[in-house]
């Protein structure tokens, strides 16, 4: 029994299918793509503006990581539940509700005056984004059929990859020509237009949920699991991986530096155990025929299983890259936020071009071969970028390599989405799309957390080595410079560069700037090579996806041949 047969015994698609089969569907797809673009851009637009935000709000390194990661953490924790709610209460309804919440979070973010209020606003944005994303994909899956569905999935995938790369350019332009709050305020007028378009052109679809119960326990376990794991990865460097380096005080809860062990291994263990319990609990609910926010039976489809592992690795590599590169471009190379955005938009140029060609290549060679080739391009481009990384590297060389990376991203993402869902029945489109979207957001959060943790550790290793080569810098001053550079995510380099010989370092100022820049470049090289390794692993998973797709195609062809033969024998008899 295949995954479709196992699942459809529990749930059936609502019979009220949208009747519009003409231009209206494609206009509706444009509206959905616009909503998707807004939340995807917001996942990356902050990165290039982060150096300015760090300086404006006096953030430390872990604050900077949280501003990037908390959006994805909340996104990931709520996506499965949001997908389930969209199936139950209507996908357009949840899409519009998500837009309203997201716009509210954007307004709060623009008014933030310190780290806590900005992080809280990003939490609200994450809640809105979690409602928006699965509603778009499940609506596409329920509205389009046949070849049109393949085209629609291609557009959806191209938007994911292309808009993620457009974010840095838009963020750089808004930050340079206006102020950083405008990276959030711009969402308000755009959101209003999208809401109007949704009511005019997006059909309301839903699924008839026959499984009883509401999976509150699953929601709580997923939030604890994702939140605890990412918290440990982000805060490990500042609070201590084993021995406490700093105390933690949150909402009256205090973990002192005198504790025998850091809170990080405890929180990390709780997070991992919660995720294990979450999977076990979801399997138990599905086995008993009760409603579950994650239907583990979906993973019995090989294409769904291998496709999600591929998407996870792609997201880790991509969002790790987008966290580190803006810091390097602005603080080490001395580019403005707009100039950094221009370099990073090379990814979008490559992604949009290759994404538009991906469908034709898939028609000739097959979707999974295009995915494998695209991921190979990504891994090679990032690996070469890491090898060539130094404090004097040409921004134009980086832009050229990022164009190749973006081309691979466009090829892989445009075809990966449809391939993951190819064996998932329409009545499970909400669950399937929410699950793969959750995997992507988990990858985004892990990418920021893992790559950020590696960057912090590498800075602690490389910066002292380079400062030792500068004569006349006392050991205590060198230690203070290392700490300041780590805490400011490199921002202190820009400040010392502007001060020149007029800083408290005197004539040693330029030499110290060069040493810090070289150390930051070495740390960036290590993080990029790590991102390339994740992309290479993703390429390996995509090979398994390719083989699984071929096997399924062979089985379907064999079944169709057998059915034809049976009809002929019946006719002759």
N, C-alpha and C positions, 0 to 999 in steps of 0.2 A: 504494500500500500504506500503510495507516495504522499508527500507532505500535503498536497491539496486535498486528497481523500481523507486524511486523518483530521484535518482542521475543519473542513466543511460540515462534518457531522455535528459540530458544536455551534457554528455560526453561519449565517447566510446573509448575503448582501441584500440590502434594502431594494425592493423591486422598482422603486421610483428612480430609475436612471435618468440623467439629464437628456433631454430630447434634442438639444441643439447640436447638429452635426456639421454646421457651416462655419462661417468666419467668426461667430461669437465665441466659439471654444478657443480659438487662437488669440483673440483679444483677451479673454479670461486668463489664458496662459501667460500673456504679457503682464497682466496685473499681478498674478501669483509670482512671476519672476521678479517684478519690481519689489514686492514685499520681501522675497527671499534675498534680493540684492541688498536691501537695507540692513538686514540682520547679519549677513555675511560680511559686508563692508565694516559693520561696527565691531566685528570680531578682530579686524586687522587694522582699522583706522587709528586706533589708540597707539599702536606700536611706534609709528614714526613721530607722533606728538609726545611720546613718553619722556624724552629728555627735557622738553619744555615744561611738562606737567610736574616732573620731579623737582625742577628748580623753582617753579611757581608755588607748589604746595609743600616744599621741603620734605619730600618723601625719602625713605630709605629703600634699600634693594628689595627687601621682602614686600614692602608696600607696592613697589612697581610690579613685582611678579603677581601679587594678588589682584591688582587692577586689571591685568591681562587675563589671569587664570580664573578668577571668581565667576566671570561671565560664562566661561565654558563649563565650570563645575556645576553651577546652577542649571545651565542648559542641559547638561548630561543627566543630572539627577532627576529632572522633571520631564524629559522628552518622552519616555515610555508612557508615563501617566497621561501626558498631553495627547499622545497619539491615541490612547484608549478613549479619552474623553471626546476627541474629535470624531471617532467612530460612533460613539454613543449619542452625542448631542448635535452633531452636524459639523462638517469640516469648515465651511465658510464662516459659521458662527464663531468657532474657536479662532479662526484666522483673524477676524475683525477684533475679537476680544484681545488677542495677542498684540495686535497693532496698537490698540489703545494703551495697554499696559507698558509696552515698549516705549511709546512716546512719552508716557509719564516718567519712566526711568531716565529717558534722555533729558527731559527738563530738569529733573533733580540733579543729574550729573553736571549739567551746565552751571548749576548754582553752587556746586560743591566748593568748600573753602579749606578742607583738610582731607587727609587720607581716608578717615572713617566714613565721611559722608559720600565721598566718591565711590568707595568700595560698595557701600550700601546701595547707591544708585545703580551700580553695575549689576547688583543682585536683582533689582527690579527689572532691568533690561533683560537679564538672563531668563527670568520668568516669562516675560512677553515673547522673547525669541523662541522659547520652548513650545509655546502655543502655535507660533507661526509656522515653523519649519515642517513638522510632520503633516500639518494641514495642507501645505502646498503640494508635497509629493504624493500624498494619498489621494488628493483631488485629481491630480494628473493621472494617477494609476486607475482611478475609477471612471474618468471621463473619456480617455483616449483608448482606442483599440487598434490592433494590427500594426501596420507600418506607421500610422500617425503616432502611436504610443512610443515607438522607437525614436521618432523625430522629437517628440515632446521630452522624453527622457534625456536625449542628447542636449537639448536646450537647457534643461534643468542642470545637468552636470556641467555644462559650459559656464553657466551663471555662477555655480559654486566655485569653480576654479578661477574664472576670470575676475569676478568681483572681489575675491579674497586678495588678489594682487592689485586691484584698483584702489583699495582702501588706503595704502600708504601714500599714494600720490594725492588723493583727496585730502587726507589728513595733513600732509605737508603744505598744500596750497592754502587750506583754511587757517592753519596755525601761523603761517608766514604772513598772509595778507589780512587776517583778522586777529582772533585770539583763540586759544585752545578750546574754550567752551563751545565754539561754533562747530566743532566736530560732532557735538551732540545736538545742538539746536537745529542743525540742518535737517534732522529727522522729522521735525514737527510738520512743516508744510508738505514734505514728501509723503508722510504717513496719511495726512488728510486726503490727498489726491488718491492714494491707493485704496483707502476705505470706500470712497465714492465709487471707484472702479470696481471694487469687489461686489458691491450691491447691484451694480449694473450688469456685470458680465460674468461673474464667477457663479456657477450653479451650486446649489446646496446638495451635498451628498452625505450619506451616513451609512452605517451598517446596523443590521438588526442583531443586537447582542442578546443571545439566549443563555449564556453562562451566568449563573447567579452570583451575587456578592460583589463587594467593592474591596479591592486589594490594598487596604491601608497599610498593613504590615509590610508588604512589598515596597511600597513607597518609602516608608521610614527606613527600611534596611538599605535601600539604594542610596538615599540621601546620606546616611551615616557612612556607608561604604565608600562612595565616591568622594565625599567631603573629607573623611578621615585620611584616606590614602593621599589625596592631593595636598592636604594640609601638611602631612609629614614630609612630602617631597619638597615643598616650598620653604617651610620653616626650619628644616633640618640644619641648614647652614648657619642660621642665626641663633637658634635655640640649643643646638648641639645634637649630634646624631646619637650619642650615648650619654656622655657626661654633660650636665647642664652648663651652657655658656651664658645664658640670660634667663631671667624669670619671665613667666607668662601670666598676665592678668587680664581676664576677659569676663565682663559682666559680674564682677565680684569673686570669680574663681581665680585663685592664685596658686601658681606652681613656682616655688622659690628656687634660687640658684643653689641653695643648700641641700636640695633633694638628692638622694643617692643616685638617681638616674634621671636623665632628661625625659620630658613628656613625649618626645618624638617617637621613640620605639613603641610606647604604649598606644598612642593615637594611631600610628601606622598599623600595628597589630589588630587593633579594634576595627580599623577600616577594612583590612583584608578579610578578617573573619566575618564581618558584616556582609561583604560581597559574596563569600562562600555560602553563608546562610541565605542570602537573597536568591541565589541560583537554586539552592535546595528547596526553598519555600515555593518558588515559582513552579518548579517541577511537581511539587506536591499538589499545588492548587490545580494545575492542568490535569494531573492524573485523576483528581476527584471531580473534574468537570466544572470547576469554579472559575470565575473570572480572574485573570492574572494580567498584570501590566506587562510582563514579558512572557510570551508563549514560547517556551523552550523547544516546542515541536518544530518551530520554524527552522531551527538549526539542523534538523534531520535532512534538509536539502543541502547537498554538498556545495552547490553554487552559492547559497546564502552564507554558509559557514566560512568557506575560503574567501569569499568576497569581502566579508566583514573584517576578517583578519588583515586582508590587504588594505582596506580603507583605514583601519586603525594605524598601521605603520605609516601610510601616506600622511595622515593628519599629524602624527607626532613629528615627522620630519619637516612638514610644511610650517606648522605653527612654532616649532622651535627655531626655525630659520627666521621667521618674521618677528620673533622676539629679540633675537640677538643682532641681526644685521642693522636695524635702525640705530641702535646704541653705538655700534662700531662706526657707521657712516658719519654720524653727527659728532661723536666725542673723539674718535681717533683721527678720522680723515678731515674733520673740521667743516663738513658740509652743513648748509642750512637745512631745516626740515623740508623745505620745498625741493632742494637739490637731492636730498636723500630720497624723497618720494619719486623724483624723476628716475633715479637709478632703479628703485624697486618696481616701478611701473613696467619695466622691461619684462617682468614676469607676466603681466597682464597682456602685453603685446604678443608674446609667444603663446599664451594660453588661448587668447581669442582666435588667433590665426589657426592654430592646430585644432582647436575645438570645432571650428567651422568645417574642417576637412575630415574630422574623425569619423563622421557617418559614412563618407565615401570610402575611406580606408577600411572601415568595418565591413562594408558591403563586399569588398574585394578579398580581404584577408580574414575576416571574422573579428567580432568585438574583443574577444579575450586576447588575441594576438596583438591587437592595438594597445590593450592595457599593459601587457608584458613589455612591449617596446617602449611605451611612454614612461613606465616606471624605471626602465633601464636608463633612459635619457636623463630622468631626474637624478638618479643616484650618481651617474657619471658627472653631471654638471656640478652638483653640490660637492662631490669629492674633489674635483679639480679646483673648485673655488677654495676649498679648505687648504689644499696643498699650496696654492699660490698666495694665500692670505699673509699679508704683512702690513706694517704701519704706513708703507708708502705705495700700496697697490693702487693702480689706476681705477677710478670710479667707472670709466668707460669699459675696462676689461671686465669688471664685476657685472656691469649692465649686459654685456654680451653673453656671459655665462648664465646670467639669470634669464635671459631670453630663451636659451636652450632648455633651462630648467622649466620655464613656463610652458614651452612647447610640449615637453613631456607630461607636465601636469594637465594640460588641456586634453591631450590624447587619452590619458588614463582616466581622468575624472568624467569626461563626457560619456565614456562607454561603461565605466564601472557601475554607475547607478542602476542602469537598466539590467545589467548582467546579474547583479546581486538579487534583484527582484524577479528574475525571469521565471523562476519556478514557484513563486508565491502567488496564490490565487487572489483575485480582486477583492474578495470579501475580507482578506487579511491585509489589505494595502495599508491601513492605518498602523497596525502592529509592525508590519515589515518595514515601512518607511521610517517609523519612529525608532525602531531598533537600529537600523543602519545609520540614522542621523545621530542617535545616542552614541554609537561607536565612534563616529567622526568627532563628536564633541568631547568624548573621553580622550580621544587622541589629541585634540587641541589643548585640553587642560594638561594632559601628561606631557605634551611637547613643551609647553611653557615651563612646567614644573621640573621635568628631567633636564632639559637643556639649560634652564636657569640655574639648577643646582650644580651642574657640571661647570657652567661659566663661573659661578661663585668660588667653587673649589679650585678651578684652574687659575683664577685671579690671585687667590691666596698662595699659589705655588709659583707662578711666573713673575708677578710684580716684584717681590723681594729680590729675585735673581737679577732683574734689570736695574733696580735701584742700587744694588751693590756696585754696579759699574760706574756710578756717578760719584766722583770724589767730593768730600766735604759735606755729605749728608749724614748727620748723626743717626745712630740706630733707632733712637726713639722717634725721630722725625720720619724715618723711613716707615716705621710701623704705623704711625699716624696717617701717612700718605696711603698706605695699602688699605687700611680700614676705611678711610674717606673715599677712596676710589671704588671699593666694593659697595659701600653703603649707598653711594650716589649713582651706582650702575655706570660709572665712567664720567659722570657729569663734572667731577672736580678737574678732569683733564681740560675740558673746555674753559673753565674758569681760570686755571693757571696759564693757559695759552693766551687768553685775552690780557692777563696782567703782565705777561712777559717778565722783564727783570724788576718790575715794581711790586711783585708779591713778597711775602715774608721770606721767600727763598733767595731773594736777591739775584745775583748773577747766575746762580745755579738753576733758576727757574726754567729756561728753555731746555737744559739738559734733562731735568726731572720730567718735563712734559714728554720729551722723546722717549725716555725710559718707560714711563707709564703707558704711553701709546704702544710701544713695542710689546710690553707685557700683556696689554689688553688684546693686541692682535694675535699673540700666541694662544691666549685663552679662547679667542674666537675661532681660531683654526681648529682647536680640539672639539669645540661644540659643533662646528660644521661637519667634521669628519664623523662625529656621532650621529648627526642627522642623516648623513649619507648612508651610514650603516643601517639605520632604521628603514630607509627607502630601499636598500638592497634586500633586506629581509622581506619587505613588502613585495618586491619583484619576485622573490622566491615563492611567496604565497600565491601570487597571481599565476604562476605556472601550474600549481595545483588546481586553481580555479579553471584554467584552460583545459586541463585534462578532464576535470569533472564535467565541464560543459560538453566536451566531445563525447564522453560516455553517455550523457543524457540524450544528446542528439542521436547517437547510434541506437539507443533503446527506443526512442520515439519513432525513428525510421523503421526499426524492426517491427514495432507494434502496429504501425500503419500498414506495412507490407502484409503482416499476418491478417489484419482486418480485411484488406482487399482480397486476399486469397480466400478467406472464409466466406466473403460475400459471393465470390465466383463459384465456389464449391456448392454453396447453398442454392445458387441460381441453377446450376447444372443438375442438381439432384431433384 
